[in-house]
Amino acid sequence: MSEFLSHIFSLPNLFPTFILCFCVLYWLIVIVGIIDLDMIDVDVDVDVDVDADVDVTGGTEVGVAWFNKVLHFFNLGRFPFMIWLSIVSLMSWFATIMVNRLLHIDSFLIGTAFFLIAFIAAMFAAKPLTFPLVKMFDAMEKSDGLKSVIGQLADVLYPNKGTIPGEVEINYEGSKIRIFVLPATKDDVLIKNQKVLVIAPSDEDAKIFLVEPYN
């Protein structure tokens, strides 16, 4: 046992062990009831405000939409962030300590570099593993979250680019809610600052809503 503890707290394993200990401490505090499950959460939607010409603004909006797509691919933001971090950290921690043990790595920099590689690999591995969680939290949101946005007026922040969803903002009971949207009519293109009406969730993705122009 002492040899195991000495290994996981050695220099090459120090950073991954620190991340894992942070996750374990968080869940212990949640179990005790001191903090709520969503206390530590991350808003993964990127917000960029650029006052520039059409070409620059268009490029920025495409970049933001692309980055949000990447986050969405890894299921970030589709359920509590700390659940995702705990799963990815555990897998990458295990891979790191095993490789460092087998290769007799004793450098902090090399160990940390491998942990970052293992963390990225774990993000891909976690995607299918977290799919049941995505389904569960999507079902939970359908009973609460969807009711608050359907039928609401919204302002277009970022237009859609074909099948890449745009983003709108809803002022609801003093709070601002941002959601991904696509036009209900396939050939339509949303315009920045346009008023739209949220009419229904998309059949393909419950996180994306269908809207139509509101005159």
N, C-alpha and C positions, 0 to 999 in steps of 0.2 A: 504493500500500500504506500509506504513512504517513497519507494522508487517511482511509483506511478505519479504521485504528487510532485516529486522532484522533476520528473520529465515534463509534465504539462505546464509547470511554472518556470521551466527553463527559458532562456533568452529566445530561441527560435519559435517557441510556442506561446510566448508571453502575450502578444497582441490578440491572437484568436481566443486564448483562454480568458482574457479580459472581456472580450465581447460576449462570450458565452456566459461568464459570471454575471455580467450586467443583465442579460436576459433572465437568468435563473433568479437573481435578486428581484427583478421586476415581477415575476410570477409569484414569488413568495409574498411580496407586498400585496399583490392583487388577491391572493388567497386569504390573507389576514383581513383584507377589506379596507386598507388604508387609502388606496387609490382605486379608481375605476378602470375598467379594461381599456377604454378609449382615452385615458389621460395622456398617454404618450402616443400621438398619432402624427402622421405626416400628410400634408396636403400635396399630393403629387402632381396636381395640375399646374402647368407653368403659365405664369401671367407675364406678358410682355406688352408694354405700352410704348409705341414708337410713333413719333410725329415726323414723317418723312414722305418722300414721293411714293408713287404707286408701286414702282418696282421693288424698292427696299421694303416697304410694308408688306407686299405680297410675299416676298422671300421670307420675311420674319414669321408671318402667319403659317406658311408651309412648314418652316422649321419647328415652330411650337407644336403644330399638329402632329408632325412626325415624332417628336420627342414624347409627346403624350401617348402616341401609339406604342412606342417602345415600352413605356412604363405599364401600359395596359396589357401588353404581351406577357410581361412577367407577373401579371395579376396584382401589381402594386395599386393600392387604393380600392381594391374590390373587396377587401376584408381588412380587419385591424392590422396595422403595420407591424406591431410587435409579434403577432403570430407568424407573419411572414419572416421577420428578422430572426426569430427563434429557430424556425425550421432551417433556413439557409445557414445560419451560424453554426448549428449543431452538425450539419453535414460537412461544412468546410472545416470546422474544428477537428472532426474525426479524421478527415483526409490529411490534414496538415500534420497532426501528431504522429500518424502512422508513417507518412513519408519521411518526416524528420527523424523518426526512430530508425527506419530501415536504411536510410542514407547517411545516418550519423551526422546530420547537419547541426552545427552549433553556433551559427551566425544569426543574429537578430534580423539583419537586413534580408538575408536569403530566406529565412523562415517566414518573415512577413510578406515577402514577394510571392512566395508560393501560396501563402494563405489568400492573397488577393486573387491569384489565378484560381484557386480552389473555390473561392467565394463566387466568382463569375460562373464557374462550372455548376456550382450548387444552385444558382439562380435558374439555370436551364432545367436542372433536375427537379427543382421544386415546382415548376410550372404544372406538370401532370399530377404531382402529389397534392397540390393545393386546389385542384379542380373541384373536388367535393366541397371544400370550404367556400369556394366562389359560388357554387350552386346554392349552398345553404344560406349564405348572407344575401344573395340576390332574392331568394324567396322571402326572407325576412323583410327586405326593403320594399317588396311589392305590396305588403300589407300596410306600410306606413309612409315611406318616402314618396312613392309614386302618387299617392293621393294628394300630396301637397303641391305637386308641379303640374299635374294634368289640368288643363283649362286655364292656366296662368299666362299672362302676357310677359314677354321677355324681350330684352334688347340683344341684338347680335353683336358679339365681341369679335369673333373670328368666323369668316365665311367658310362654308364647306368647299372642299376641292374634290369634286367628283364623289367617290365613295368614302373619302376621308371626311369624317364628321367635323362640323364647325362647333363653336361654343357660344352659349348665350348666358345671360345673367337675369335672374328673376328676383324682384323685390317682394319678399313674402313675409308679412307680419314683422316688418322691421329688420329682417335678415336677408342677406344676399346669397342666393343659391346659384351655382354655376353647373351647367349640365352640357353634355355633348349632344348635338342634334344633327339631323339630316332633314332636308325638305320632304314633305309628304308626297309631292309630285317629283318624280325622279329627275326630270330634266331641269328643274328649277335650281337656281343658285342663290344662296343667301347673300345679303349685302350688309356690310358693316353698319351698325347703328340702326338697322331696320327693326321695326316692331314685328314680332311674330307671336303666334298663339301655339302653345304646346298642346297637342291633341292626343297623343298616344305614345306608349313605348314601342320601340322597334321590335319586330318579330325576330330579328337576327341576334340582337344584343339588348338585354334589359337595361344596360347602362346608357344606351343611346335612345333619344326620343325623336319623334317626328313632329315637325312644326309646319305651319303654313302662314303666309304673310297676313298681317292684320292691318286693315286700312281704316 
